[in-house]
Amino acid sequence: MSTSREAPRPHKRAEFVVELTTRSAQKGWRDCLAVARNATVDAWDRLTTAPTLEDERLYRLKADFATGSHDGETLERWQYKITNGGRIWYFVVLTGGGLVATRVG
């Protein structure tokens, strides 16, 4: 399918929106899609529907990495394992229904 005719993936109103806030996160996302497309799409599906439901792939970070700041607010930092080597670090912003990915790769 041509890129110009490709429909963007729709979101349900209850789903979270993924925001890649740094150039590094944007590049990491493209790199993950290039090498592990299916696993990255699975990550997208999981993060937009249940970004805080912990299991072996998705969990809160601990110790020095447990929190971080976004827009002046201190938030819990989460990690999703795309593959054994690929990770997404993110914050969940509940007020705006957003998920802010700060590191992907």
C-alpha positions as CSV (number, residue, x, y, z in Angstrom):
1,M,0.0,0.0,0.0
2,S,1.3,3.5,-0.9
3,T,2.2,5.7,2.1
4,S,0.1,8.5,0.7
5,R,-3.0,6.4,0.9
6,E,-2.3,4.7,4.2
7,A,-4.9,5.3,6.8
8,P,-3.6,6.3,10.3
9,R,-4.4,3.8,13.0
10,P,-7.6,4.9,14.8
11,H,-7.8,5.2,18.6
12,K,-10.7,4.5,20.9
13,R,-11.6,7.3,23.2
14,A,-10.4,5.3,26.2
15,E,-7.0,4.6,24.7
16,F,-3.8,6.4,25.6
17,V,-1.9,8.4,23.0
18,V,1.8,7.7,22.6
19,E,4.0,10.8,22.4
20,L,7.7,10.6,21.5
21,T,9.1,13.6,23.2
22,T,12.8,13.5,22.2
23,R,14.6,13.0,18.9
24,S,16.3,10.0,20.5
25,A,12.9,8.4,21.3
26,Q,11.7,9.2,17.7
27,K,14.8,7.6,16.2
28,G,14.6,4.6,18.6
29,W,11.0,4.1,17.6
30,R,11.9,4.0,13.9
31,D,14.8,1.7,14.6
32,C,12.6,-0.7,16.6
33,L,10.0,-0.8,13.8
34,A,12.8,-1.6,11.3
35,V,14.2,-4.5,13.2
36,A,11.2,-5.9,15.2
37,R,8.1,-4.5,13.6
38,N,5.6,-7.1,14.9
39,A,6.9,-6.8,18.5
40,T,6.8,-3.0,18.3
41,V,3.2,-3.0,17.0
42,D,2.4,-5.4,20.0
43,A,4.1,-2.8,22.3
44,W,1.9,0.0,20.8
45,D,-1.2,-2.0,21.3
46,R,-0.4,-2.8,24.9
47,L,0.8,0.7,25.8
48,T,-2.3,2.4,24.3
49,T,-4.7,0.1,26.2
50,A,-3.1,-1.0,29.5
51,P,0.2,1.0,30.1
52,T,0.2,0.2,33.9
53,L,-0.9,-3.4,33.9
54,E,2.4,-5.1,35.1
55,D,3.7,-8.4,33.9
56,E,7.1,-9.8,32.8
57,R,7.3,-7.3,29.8
58,L,5.8,-4.2,31.5
59,Y,6.8,-2.9,34.9
60,R,7.7,0.2,37.0
61,L,11.4,1.0,37.2
62,K,13.1,1.0,40.6
63,A,15.7,2.9,42.6
64,D,17.3,5.8,40.8
65,F,15.2,5.2,37.7
66,A,11.8,5.0,39.5
67,T,10.8,8.6,38.8
68,G,11.5,11.3,36.4
69,S,10.1,14.7,35.5
70,H,7.9,15.7,32.5
71,D,6.5,19.3,32.1
72,G,7.6,20.1,35.7
73,E,5.8,17.2,37.2
74,T,7.5,14.2,38.9
75,L,6.0,10.9,37.5
76,E,6.6,7.2,37.9
77,R,8.8,5.8,35.1
78,W,7.7,2.6,33.4
79,Q,9.5,0.2,31.1
80,Y,8.1,-2.1,28.4
81,K,10.4,-4.8,26.9
82,I,9.9,-4.8,23.1
83,T,12.4,-7.6,22.7
84,N,15.2,-9.0,24.8
85,G,17.3,-6.0,23.9
86,G,14.7,-3.3,23.0
87,R,13.0,-1.2,25.7
88,I,10.6,1.7,25.9
89,W,10.9,4.0,29.0
90,Y,7.8,6.1,29.5
91,F,5.6,8.1,31.9
92,V,1.8,7.9,32.0
93,V,0.1,11.2,32.1
94,L,-3.4,10.5,33.4
95,T,-4.8,14.0,33.1
96,G,-4.4,14.1,29.4
97,G,-4.7,10.4,28.6
98,G,-1.2,10.4,27.3
99,L,1.8,8.2,27.4
100,V,5.1,10.0,27.1
101,A,7.9,7.9,25.8
102,T,11.3,9.3,26.8
103,R,13.6,6.6,25.6
104,V,13.1,3.9,23.0
105,G,15.7,1.4,21.8
